[in-house]
Amino acid sequence: MTAGAPGLDPRDMVGSPAQRGGPTVKRIVVGTQLRRLREASGITREAAGYAIRASDAKISRLELGRVGFKERDVADLLTLYGVQESADRRPFLELVRQANTPGWWQEYGDVLPGWFETYLGLEQAASMLRTHEAQFVPGLLQTEDYARAVVRLGLPGTSDDEIQRRAHLRLQRQAVLTQDEAPSIWAVLDETALRRPLGSRAVMAAQLRHLLELSELPSVTIQVLLHESGHAAVGGPFTLLRFAEPDLPDIVYVEQLTSALYLDKRQDVDRYTAVMTRLCVEAESPARTNALLHDFRRDV
């Protein structure tokens, strides 16, 4: 048992979902464990920051998993918090090293906004994603041609090479759909997103066929929200992410034009969860959605 932190053993992290997740999740788990150790030791953020020659603001960012860790800083904090035994420190510091390992998406750094990197890490580690999209098919469900059309629309004047790299990044993300222990994907798409012509008629027909194929996967549920339902999700499109890792709270991702919000306060998550539940109730059933997708495809 870790000295100074009753009930908390860093060795419990070995073999946990965090060990199998990406660096984003591991940073958050390490940060959460550091916060718990600090609070159990009765040490303020200011005192912790002083111990590693940093500000209390940096300690806050470390505990939220928003920045990378210096192994020396974490070692000093563990000492400060009373974690002295090598058997306790070793798995903790190993997780720190893993948290600092770049994710596969780093190879797309030239076309990847910094604020979106966090989402990719969370998306890859989530056990469930519930998403509402009003304008476009969600990235995880897009075909390559449709993805190129979306990028071209959103970033006019972008070179063909960059468009292709952005589209390929979306395809790389989709590997989670067919991996072992694939996350549950529940998408509620506004009828507008499926009626809006993007690319050629062939592109839209292929996209609708792709949605039909994805809906056959046991982990994917798709619903269409028809125009006559009269319901609009306040605040526009959003995604709810849930994780198997107990140290990770549910997170709401709200993408904006040049940035994104990551909401994890209970009241925010509860409000978006209520909206998503209402959307699922008001949307067409998955079976009826399949019939509609066939209809939309014929109408293209």
Residue pairs with C-beta under 8 A, 6 or more apart in sequence:
1 7
1 8
1 9
2 8
2 9
2 10
2 37
2 82
2 83
2 85
2 88
3 82
3 83
3 84
3 85
4 37
4 40
4 41
4 81
4 82
4 83
5 36
5 37
5 40
5 41
5 81
5 82
5 83
6 40
8 33
8 36
8 37
8 40
9 88
10 33
10 83
10 88
10 89
10 91
10 92
10 95
11 87
11 88
11 91
13 19
13 29
13 33
13 91
13 92
13 95
14 91
16 29
16 245
17 25
17 125
17 243
17 244
17 245
18 25
18 26
18 29
18 95
18 245
18 247
19 26
19 95
19 98
21 29
21 124
21 125
21 243
21 245
22 103
22 121
22 124
22 125
23 98
23 99
23 100
23 101
23 102
23 103
23 121
24 65
24 103
24 117
24 118
24 120
24 121
24 122
24 124
24 125
25 121
25 122
25 125
25 243
25 245
25 248
26 95
26 98
26 99
27 65
27 66
27 67
27 68
27 69
27 99
28 64
28 65
28 247
28 248
29 65
29 95
29 99
29 245
29 247
29 248
30 65
30 69
30 74
30 92
30 95
30 96
30 99
31 62
31 63
31 64
31 65
31 66
32 63
32 65
32 247
32 248
33 92
33 247
34 62
34 63
34 74
34 77
34 81
35 63
37 77
37 78
37 81
37 82
37 83
38 45
38 48
38 59
38 63
38 77
38 81
40 81
41 80
41 81
41 82
43 80
43 81
44 56
45 56
45 59
45 60
45 63
46 56
47 80
48 56
48 59
48 77
48 80
49 55
49 56
49 57
49 58
49 59
51 76
51 77
51 80
52 73
52 76
52 77
54 73
58 67
61 67
62 69
62 73
65 99
66 118
68 99
68 100
69 96
69 99
69 100
71 93
71 96
71 97
71 100
74 92
74 93
74 96
75 89
75 93
78 88
78 89
78 92
78 93
83 89
83 92
103 117
103 120
103 121
103 124
104 172
105 112
105 117
105 120
105 121
105 169
105 172
108 165
108 166
108 168
108 169
108 172
110 165
111 162
111 165
111 166
111 169
112 120
112 169
113 258
115 259
115 260
116 260
118 260
118 262
119 253
119 255
119 260
119 262
120 173
122 241
122 243
122 251
122 253
122 262
123 129
123 140
123 173
123 176
123 241
124 173
124 176
125 243
125 245
125 248
126 183
126 241
126 242
126 243
127 183
127 184
127 242
127 243
127 244
128 183
128 184
128 185
128 186
128 240
128 241
128 242
129 140
129 183
129 184
129 185
129 186
129 239
129 240
129 241
129 242
130 186
130 187
130 188
130 239
130 240
130 242
130 276
131 138
131 140
131 185
131 186
131 187
131 188
131 237
131 238
131 239
131 240
132 187
132 188
132 189
132 190
132 233
132 237
132 238
132 239
132 275
132 276
132 279
133 187
133 188
133 189
133 190
133 193
133 237
134 190
134 192
134 193
134 232
134 233
134 236
134 237
135 190
135 192
135 193
135 196
135 237
136 142
136 150
136 193
136 196
136 198
137 146
137 189
137 193
137 194
137 207
137 211
138 187
138 189
138 239
139 147
139 170
139 173
140 170
140 173
140 174
140 176
140 177
140 185
140 187
141 174
141 185
141 187
141 210
141 211
141 214
141 220
141 222
142 150
142 170
142 207
142 210
143 203
143 206
143 207
143 210
144 167
144 168
144 170
144 171
145 199
145 203
145 206
145 207
146 198
146 199
146 203
146 204
146 206
146 207
146 210
147 166
147 167
147 170
147 171
148 163
148 164
148 167
148 199
149 198
149 199
149 203
150 198
151 158
151 163
151 166
151 167
152 158
152 163
153 198
155 162
155 163
155 166
158 166
176 182
176 183
177 185
177 214
177 217
177 219
177 220
178 217
182 217
182 219
183 219
184 219
184 220
184 221
185 219
185 220
185 221
186 221
186 223
186 280
187 220
187 221
187 222
187 223
188 223
188 224
188 225
188 276
188 279
188 280
188 283
189 222
189 223
189 224
189 225
190 224
190 225
191 224
191 225
191 226
191 227
192 227
194 208
194 211
194 224
194 293
194 296
195 296
197 204
197 300
198 204
198 207
201 300
204 300
205 297
205 300
208 293
208 296
208 297
208 300
209 297
211 222
211 293
212 290
212 293
212 294
212 297
214 220
214 222
215 221
215 222
215 286
215 289
215 290
215 293
221 286
222 286
222 289
222 293
223 279
223 280
223 283
223 284
223 285
223 286
223 289
224 283
224 284
224 288
224 289
224 292
224 293
225 231
225 279
225 282
225 283
225 284
226 283
226 284
226 292
229 282
229 283
231 278
231 279
231 282
233 275
233 276
233 279
234 275
235 254
236 254
237 254
237 255
238 252
238 253
238 254
238 272
238 275
239 252
239 253
240 250
240 251
240 252
240 253
240 269
240 272
240 273
240 276
241 250
241 251
241 252
241 253
242 250
243 250
249 264
249 266
249 269
250 264
250 269
250 273
251 262
251 263
251 264
251 269
252 261
252 262
252 263
252 264
252 268
252 269
252 272
253 260
253 261
253 262
253 263
254 260
254 261
254 263
263 269
263 272
283 289
284 292
